[in-house]
Amino acid sequence: MGEKIEWNVIIYDKPNTDRTGVRPQHMADIPSAVNSGIVKLAGAIYKDASKTQFAGSAFHLMAENESEIIEFLKKDIYYREGIWDIDNVIINPIGVAIRSTKYMNGTDESLYKI
């Protein structure tokens, strides 16, 4: 196995899709992904500053390569329900200069220690 590096991942929703019906399942799956070490950051992308309409999702993921990231994304309910536009996912290696923490219930608190 190769070395895992951190990746910035942007995946937009397909036009005219509504993620709200499956969002509770998506949110319930996040803590286990954080605890496994793959997810370092996860959040919604919005269409405007009022945050009333979803546009997609953003991640920082630990993986060896882009294929591992695609495999991770395909397990998500948003992909399985046809919401994410995986054909146009943006994946880039990232070097993090600083990281501020925000705790999520269900995740291992030891992961937040610097």
N, C-alpha and C positions, 0 to 999 in steps of 0.2 A: 504494500500500500504506500502511496505517496503522502506527502505532507498536506494537511488541510490549510487553506488560506481563507481569508475573509473576502467575500464578494458582495457587491452592491447589486441588488436585483429590483427591477421595476417591471411590474406586469399590470397592464391595463385591462379593464373589463371590456368585453365585447359590447358594441353598441346595442342599445335597447334591452339590456339585461338588468335584472333586479336581484341583488345579492341578499336583500334583507330577510328573505324567507329561510335561508340556510346560514345566515350569519351566526346564530347561536352555536351551531355545530362547529363552524370555523373557529370561533373564539374558544370553545371548549377544548379544541385540539392544540392550541398554542402552548399551554404550559408544558406538555410532554415534549414538544419540539424544543423548547427552551432548555428543559432539564436534560435532554439528550446531547446538548452542546451544539446543535446545528444552527439554531436561531439566536442571533445576538441582538437583533432589532427587528421589529415588525410593526407595521401600521398601515392605516388606510391612506390613500391619496384621494383628495377631494377635487371637485370641479371648480370650486370657488372658496374664498376665504370664510364664508359663512358656514362651511362644512355641512351643507344640507344635501349634497349629491355626491355619491361615491364615483370615483373615476378609475380606481385600481388599488394596487397594494405595493408597498415598498418593504424590502428586507435587507438585512445584512446577514449573510449565511456563511457558515464554515463548511467548506467542501474542498475536495481534491481537484475537481474540474467541473465544467459546465454541465456535463451529463448527469452528474450526481445532483446538481441543482434542479434540473428538469425532472428527474425522478422524484425528488422531494415535492416539487410543485404539483406533479400529477397525482399525488396522494391526497391533496387538499380537496375539500368539498366544492370549493369554487371552480376548480378545474373539472371535477367529475360531473358537476351540474351545468357545465358549458358557459360559465360566467367569464373566466379568465381567457384572454387572447394569448395563448401560449406560443403561437407562431410568431408573435412580435415581442416576446419578452426581451428585456435589455439586461445583460449580465456583464459586469465588469469587475476585475479584481480591485480591491480598495485597500488603501493604507490609512488606518485610523490614527489621527494625531491625538485626539482626546475623546473620551466617552463619558457622558453623564448618565446616571442611572435613573430608572423609573421602575419601581417594583410592580409585578403583576401577581395577584393571588394565584396560588397553585404552583408557583415556581420555587425552586430551591434557593433560599435566601443566601446561601454561601456563594452563589454565582455572582452576587452583587458586590463582593469584597474586592477591593483593588490591592 
